[in-house]
Amino acid sequence: MIRIAVMDWNSARAAASPVRMRVFVEEQRVPAEIELDEHDTASIHALAYDAQGAAIATGRLLPDGHIGRMAVLKEWRGKGVGSGILARLIDCARERGDRAVQLSAQTHALAFYRRHGFVEEGEVYLEAGIKHQQMRLPL
């Protein structure tokens, strides 16, 4: 059974950081010095835990309505964990009165976000050497 919790950075850091480092830094070769940033402390963080209580996925919602740092450990991908994280962050945005959420999707994940109602905006661009596309979901 998967459990998803929402918390601030002080509570999330110890569990979220290793997930993000494994996915972004180790797998995708994002420079470690840019992975954790000044936006973490101001964001709402969602963390998914497996039945043993180990963190398996994370994502964050910034004050301006951007969802980011969506990371699911490789062995948990394709099992609905990312969808659960995304849904919780969208719910948090709705609860605080946001009219829309945006994100910067890696292009390989566009279909995933489309399934959740997000629509592409603008041109594809590079961020940390990875192709991205802005996407938006009206709430």
CYANA upper distance limits for C-alpha pairs under 8 A (distance plus 0.5 A):
  1 MET  CA     50 ASP  CA      6.81
  1 MET  CA     51 ALA  CA      5.69
  2 ILE  CA     48 ALA  CA      7.04
  2 ILE  CA     49 TYR  CA      6.16
  2 ILE  CA     50 ASP  CA      5.42
  2 ILE  CA     51 ALA  CA      6.60
  2 ILE  CA     81 VAL  CA      8.23
  3 ARG  CA     48 ALA  CA      6.06
  3 ARG  CA     49 TYR  CA      5.69
  3 ARG  CA     50 ASP  CA      7.14
  3 ARG  CA     51 ALA  CA      8.18
  4 ILE  CA     46 ALA  CA      7.13
  4 ILE  CA     47 LEU  CA      5.97
  4 ILE  CA     48 ALA  CA      4.80
  4 ILE  CA     49 TYR  CA      6.80
  4 ILE  CA     84 GLY  CA      7.90
  4 ILE  CA     85 ILE  CA      7.47
  4 ILE  CA     88 ARG  CA      8.40
  5 ALA  CA     46 ALA  CA      6.11
  5 ALA  CA     47 LEU  CA      5.88
  5 ALA  CA     48 ALA  CA      7.03
  6 VAL  CA     44 ILE  CA      7.37
  6 VAL  CA     45 HIS  CA      6.07
  6 VAL  CA     46 ALA  CA      4.92
  6 VAL  CA     47 LEU  CA      6.96
  6 VAL  CA     88 ARG  CA      8.24
  7 MET  CA     11 SER  CA      6.62
  7 MET  CA     12 ALA  CA      6.70
  7 MET  CA     44 ILE  CA      6.49
  7 MET  CA     45 HIS  CA      5.81
  7 MET  CA     46 ALA  CA      6.96
  8 ASP  CA     12 ALA  CA      6.62
  8 ASP  CA     41 THR  CA      7.69
  8 ASP  CA     42 ALA  CA      8.42
  8 ASP  CA     43 SER  CA      7.25
  8 ASP  CA     44 ILE  CA      5.86
  8 ASP  CA     45 HIS  CA      6.36
  9 TRP  CA     13 ARG  CA      5.89
  9 TRP  CA     40 ASP  CA      6.55
  9 TRP  CA     41 THR  CA      5.75
  9 TRP  CA     42 ALA  CA      8.17
  9 TRP  CA     43 SER  CA      7.50
  9 TRP  CA     44 ILE  CA      7.67
  9 TRP  CA     45 HIS  CA      7.08
 10 ASN  CA     41 THR  CA      7.94
 12 ALA  CA     16 ALA  CA      6.11
 12 ALA  CA     17 SER  CA      8.49
 12 ALA  CA     45 HIS  CA      7.12
 12 ALA  CA     46 ALA  CA      8.48
 12 ALA  CA     47 LEU  CA      7.86
 13 ARG  CA     17 SER  CA      6.01
 14 ALA  CA     18 PRO  CA      7.86
 15 ALA  CA     19 VAL  CA      7.55
 15 ALA  CA     47 LEU  CA      8.38
 15 ALA  CA     55 ALA  CA      6.35
 16 ALA  CA     20 ARG  CA      6.72
 16 ALA  CA     47 LEU  CA      7.37
 16 ALA  CA     55 ALA  CA      7.62
 16 ALA  CA     57 ALA  CA      8.01
 16 ALA  CA     58 THR  CA      6.50
 17 SER  CA     21 MET  CA      6.53
 17 SER  CA     36 LEU  CA      8.17
 18 PRO  CA     22 ARG  CA      6.53
 19 VAL  CA     23 VAL  CA      6.73
 19 VAL  CA     55 ALA  CA      7.68
 19 VAL  CA     56 ILE  CA      7.19
 19 VAL  CA     57 ALA  CA      6.95
 19 VAL  CA     58 THR  CA      7.65
 19 VAL  CA     71 ALA  CA      7.30
 19 VAL  CA     72 VAL  CA      7.79
 19 VAL  CA     73 LEU  CA      7.13
 20 ARG  CA     24 PHE  CA      6.14
 20 ARG  CA     25 VAL  CA      7.84
 20 ARG  CA     35 GLU  CA      8.07
 20 ARG  CA     58 THR  CA      8.00
 20 ARG  CA     69 ARG  CA      7.76
 20 ARG  CA     71 ALA  CA      6.45
 21 MET  CA     25 VAL  CA      5.38
 21 MET  CA     26 GLU  CA      6.85
 21 MET  CA     32 ALA  CA      7.74
 21 MET  CA     35 GLU  CA      7.87
 22 ARG  CA     26 GLU  CA      5.46
 22 ARG  CA     27 GLU  CA      6.87
 22 ARG  CA     73 LEU  CA      8.06
 23 VAL  CA     27 GLU  CA      5.65
 23 VAL  CA     28 GLN  CA      7.00
 23 VAL  CA     71 ALA  CA      6.70
 23 VAL  CA     72 VAL  CA      7.65
 23 VAL  CA     73 LEU  CA      6.96
 23 VAL  CA     74 LYS  CA      8.18
 24 PHE  CA     28 GLN  CA      5.39
 24 PHE  CA     29 ARG  CA      6.76
 24 PHE  CA     30 VAL  CA      5.98
 24 PHE  CA     35 GLU  CA      7.92
 24 PHE  CA     71 ALA  CA      8.14
 25 VAL  CA     29 ARG  CA      5.14
 25 VAL  CA     30 VAL  CA      5.12
 25 VAL  CA     31 PRO  CA      6.59
 25 VAL  CA     32 ALA  CA      6.23
 25 VAL  CA     35 GLU  CA      7.95
 26 GLU  CA     30 VAL  CA      8.15
 30 VAL  CA     34 ILE  CA      8.03
 30 VAL  CA     35 GLU  CA      7.55
 30 VAL  CA    128 ALA  CA      6.40
 30 VAL  CA    129 GLY  CA      8.26
 31 PRO  CA     35 GLU  CA      7.24
 31 PRO  CA    128 ALA  CA      8.01
 32 ALA  CA     36 LEU  CA      8.08
 36 LEU  CA     40 ASP  CA      7.50
 38 GLU  CA     42 ALA  CA      8.25
 39 HIS  CA     43 SER  CA      6.72
 39 HIS  CA     62 LEU  CA      7.42
 40 ASP  CA     60 ARG  CA      8.22
 40 ASP  CA     62 LEU  CA      8.45
 42 ALA  CA     62 LEU  CA      7.14
 42 ALA  CA     63 PRO  CA      7.24
 43 SER  CA     60 ARG  CA      6.56
 43 SER  CA     61 LEU  CA      5.85
 43 SER  CA     62 LEU  CA      5.01
 43 SER  CA     63 PRO  CA      6.70
 44 ILE  CA     60 ARG  CA      6.00
 44 ILE  CA     61 LEU  CA      5.57
 44 ILE  CA     62 LEU  CA      7.08
 44 ILE  CA     89 LEU  CA      8.38
 45 HIS  CA     58 THR  CA      7.57
 45 HIS  CA     59 GLY  CA      6.33
 45 HIS  CA     60 ARG  CA      4.85
 45 HIS  CA     61 LEU  CA      6.94
 45 HIS  CA     89 LEU  CA      8.33
 46 ALA  CA     58 THR  CA      5.97
 46 ALA  CA     59 GLY  CA      5.90
 46 ALA  CA     60 ARG  CA      6.64
 46 ALA  CA     85 ILE  CA      6.56
 46 ALA  CA     88 ARG  CA      7.53
 46 ALA  CA     89 LEU  CA      7.25
 47 LEU  CA     55 ALA  CA      7.17
 47 LEU  CA     56 ILE  CA      8.06
 47 LEU  CA     57 ALA  CA      6.24
 47 LEU  CA     58 THR  CA      4.97
 47 LEU  CA     59 GLY  CA      7.35
 47 LEU  CA     85 ILE  CA      7.49
 48 ALA  CA     55 ALA  CA      6.25
 48 ALA  CA     56 ILE  CA      6.14
 48 ALA  CA     57 ALA  CA      5.53
 48 ALA  CA     58 THR  CA      6.75
 48 ALA  CA     81 VAL  CA      7.62
 48 ALA  CA     85 ILE  CA      7.39
 49 TYR  CA     53 GLY  CA      5.71
 49 TYR  CA     54 ALA  CA      5.67
 49 TYR  CA     55 ALA  CA      4.91
 49 TYR  CA     56 ILE  CA      6.04
 49 TYR  CA     57 ALA  CA      7.76
 50 ASP  CA     54 ALA  CA      5.98
 50 ASP  CA     55 ALA  CA      7.10
 50 ASP  CA     56 ILE  CA      7.06
 56 ILE  CA     72 VAL  CA      6.55
 56 ILE  CA     73 LEU  CA      6.03
 56 ILE  CA     76 TRP  CA      7.56
 57 ALA  CA     70 MET  CA      8.02
 57 ALA  CA     71 ALA  CA      5.92
 57 ALA  CA     72 VAL  CA      4.68
 57 ALA  CA     73 LEU  CA      6.59
 57 ALA  CA     81 VAL  CA      7.55
 57 ALA  CA     82 GLY  CA      7.54
 57 ALA  CA     85 ILE  CA      8.00
 58 THR  CA     69 ARG  CA      7.71
 58 THR  CA     70 MET  CA      6.23
 58 THR  CA     71 ALA  CA      5.86
 58 THR  CA     72 VAL  CA      7.08
 58 THR  CA     85 ILE  CA      7.17
 59 GLY  CA     67 ILE  CA      7.67
 59 GLY  CA     68 GLY  CA      6.43
 59 GLY  CA     69 ARG  CA      5.53
 59 GLY  CA     70 MET  CA      4.67
 59 GLY  CA     71 ALA  CA      6.83
 59 GLY  CA     85 ILE  CA      6.99
 59 GLY  CA     86 LEU  CA      7.86
 59 GLY  CA     89 LEU  CA      8.17
 60 ARG  CA     67 ILE  CA      6.12
 60 ARG  CA     68 GLY  CA      5.85
 60 ARG  CA     69 ARG  CA      6.58
 60 ARG  CA     70 MET  CA      7.54
 60 ARG  CA     89 LEU  CA      7.52
 61 LEU  CA     65 GLY  CA      6.79
 61 LEU  CA     66 HIS  CA      6.23
 61 LEU  CA     67 ILE  CA      5.03
 61 LEU  CA     68 GLY  CA      7.00
 61 LEU  CA     89 LEU  CA      6.66
 61 LEU  CA     93 ALA  CA      8.04
 62 LEU  CA     66 HIS  CA      5.73
 62 LEU  CA     67 ILE  CA      6.83
 62 LEU  CA     68 GLY  CA      8.27
 65 GLY  CA     93 ALA  CA      7.22
 65 GLY  CA     98 ASP  CA      7.15
 65 GLY  CA    100 ALA  CA      7.27
 65 GLY  CA    101 VAL  CA      5.33
 65 GLY  CA    102 GLN  CA      6.75
 66 HIS  CA    101 VAL  CA      6.12
 66 HIS  CA    102 GLN  CA      5.20
 66 HIS  CA    103 LEU  CA      5.82
 67 ILE  CA     89 LEU  CA      7.84
 67 ILE  CA    101 VAL  CA      7.30
 67 ILE  CA    102 GLN  CA      6.62
 67 ILE  CA    103 LEU  CA      5.58
 67 ILE  CA    104 SER  CA      8.37
 68 GLY  CA    103 LEU  CA      6.63
 68 GLY  CA    104 SER  CA      7.55
 70 MET  CA     82 GLY  CA      7.94
 70 MET  CA     85 ILE  CA      8.45
 70 MET  CA     86 LEU  CA      8.43
 71 ALA  CA     82 GLY  CA      8.07
 72 VAL  CA     76 TRP  CA      6.92
 72 VAL  CA     77 ARG  CA      6.64
 72 VAL  CA     81 VAL  CA      7.74
 72 VAL  CA     82 GLY  CA      6.79
 73 LEU  CA     77 ARG  CA      7.11
 76 TRP  CA     81 VAL  CA      7.39
 77 ARG  CA     81 VAL  CA      7.48
 77 ARG  CA     82 GLY  CA      7.79
 80 GLY  CA     84 GLY  CA      6.73
 81 VAL  CA     85 ILE  CA      6.86
 82 GLY  CA     86 LEU  CA      6.60
 83 SER  CA     87 ALA  CA      6.50
 84 GLY  CA     88 ARG  CA      6.76
 85 ILE  CA     89 LEU  CA      6.85
 86 LEU  CA     90 ILE  CA      6.68
 87 ALA  CA     91 ASP  CA      6.61
 88 ARG  CA     92 CYS  CA      6.72
 89 LEU  CA     93 ALA  CA      6.80
 90 ILE  CA     94 ARG  CA      6.77
 90 ILE  CA    101 VAL  CA      7.73
 91 ASP  CA     95 GLU  CA      6.58
 92 CYS  CA     96 ARG  CA      6.86
 93 ALA  CA     97 GLY  CA      6.87
 93 ALA  CA     98 ASP  CA      5.74
 93 ALA  CA    100 ALA  CA      8.35
 93 ALA  CA    101 VAL  CA      7.72
 94 ARG  CA     98 ASP  CA      5.96
 94 ARG  CA     99 ARG  CA      7.79
 94 ARG  CA    139 LEU  CA      7.24
 98 ASP  CA    139 LEU  CA      7.64
 99 ARG  CA    138 PRO  CA      6.63
 99 ARG  CA    139 LEU  CA      5.51
100 ALA  CA    136 ARG  CA      7.46
100 ALA  CA    137 LEU  CA      6.00
100 ALA  CA    138 PRO  CA      4.64
100 ALA  CA    139 LEU  CA      5.28
101 VAL  CA    136 ARG  CA      6.30
101 VAL  CA    137 LEU  CA      5.83
101 VAL  CA    138 PRO  CA      7.02
101 VAL  CA    139 LEU  CA      7.78
102 GLN  CA    134 GLN  CA      7.64
102 GLN  CA    135 MET  CA      6.07
102 GLN  CA    136 ARG  CA      4.81
102 GLN  CA    137 LEU  CA      6.80
103 LEU  CA    134 GLN  CA      6.31
103 LEU  CA    135 MET  CA      5.86
103 LEU  CA    136 ARG  CA      7.02
104 SER  CA    132 HIS  CA      6.50
104 SER  CA    133 GLN  CA      6.05
104 SER  CA    134 GLN  CA      5.05
104 SER  CA    135 MET  CA      6.76
105 ALA  CA    109 ALA  CA      6.80
105 ALA  CA    110 LEU  CA      6.79
105 ALA  CA    113 TYR  CA      8.26
105 ALA  CA    132 HIS  CA      5.75
105 ALA  CA    133 GLN  CA      5.76
105 ALA  CA    134 GLN  CA      6.70
105 ALA  CA    135 MET  CA      7.33
106 GLN  CA    110 LEU  CA      7.34
106 GLN  CA    130 ILE  CA      7.41
106 GLN  CA    131 LYS  CA      6.32
106 GLN  CA    132 HIS  CA      4.81
106 GLN  CA    133 GLN  CA      6.93
107 THR  CA    124 VAL  CA      8.42
107 THR  CA    131 LYS  CA      6.32
107 THR  CA    132 HIS  CA      5.70
107 THR  CA    133 GLN  CA      6.67
109 ALA  CA    113 TYR  CA      7.13
110 LEU  CA    114 ARG  CA      6.60
110 LEU  CA    133 GLN  CA      8.38
111 ALA  CA    115 ARG  CA      6.72
112 PHE  CA    116 HIS  CA      7.43
113 TYR  CA    117 GLY  CA      7.13
113 TYR  CA    118 PHE  CA      5.96
113 TYR  CA    119 VAL  CA      8.44
114 ARG  CA    118 PHE  CA      5.33
114 ARG  CA    119 VAL  CA      6.73
117 GLY  CA    137 LEU  CA      6.68
118 PHE  CA    135 MET  CA      6.24
118 PHE  CA    136 ARG  CA      5.65
118 PHE  CA    137 LEU  CA      5.15
119 VAL  CA    135 MET  CA      5.63
119 VAL  CA    136 ARG  CA      5.88
119 VAL  CA    137 LEU  CA      7.04
120 GLU  CA    133 GLN  CA      7.08
120 GLU  CA    134 GLN  CA      6.29
120 GLU  CA    135 MET  CA      4.79
120 GLU  CA    136 ARG  CA      7.10
121 GLU  CA    133 GLN  CA      7.64
121 GLU  CA    134 GLN  CA      5.83
121 GLU  CA    135 MET  CA      5.99
121 GLU  CA    136 ARG  CA      7.61
122 GLY  CA    133 GLN  CA      7.76
122 GLY  CA    134 GLN  CA      7.04
123 GLU  CA    133 GLN  CA      7.01
123 GLU  CA    134 GLN  CA      8.21
124 VAL  CA    131 LYS  CA      6.93
124 VAL  CA    132 HIS  CA      6.03
124 VAL  CA    133 GLN  CA      5.28
124 VAL  CA    134 GLN  CA      8.14
125 TYR  CA    131 LYS  CA      6.04
125 TYR  CA    132 HIS  CA      5.84
125 TYR  CA    133 GLN  CA      6.97
126 LEU  CA    130 ILE  CA      5.76
126 LEU  CA    131 LYS  CA      5.10
126 LEU  CA    132 HIS  CA      6.42
127 GLU  CA    131 LYS  CA      6.97
127 GLU  CA    132 HIS  CA      7.13
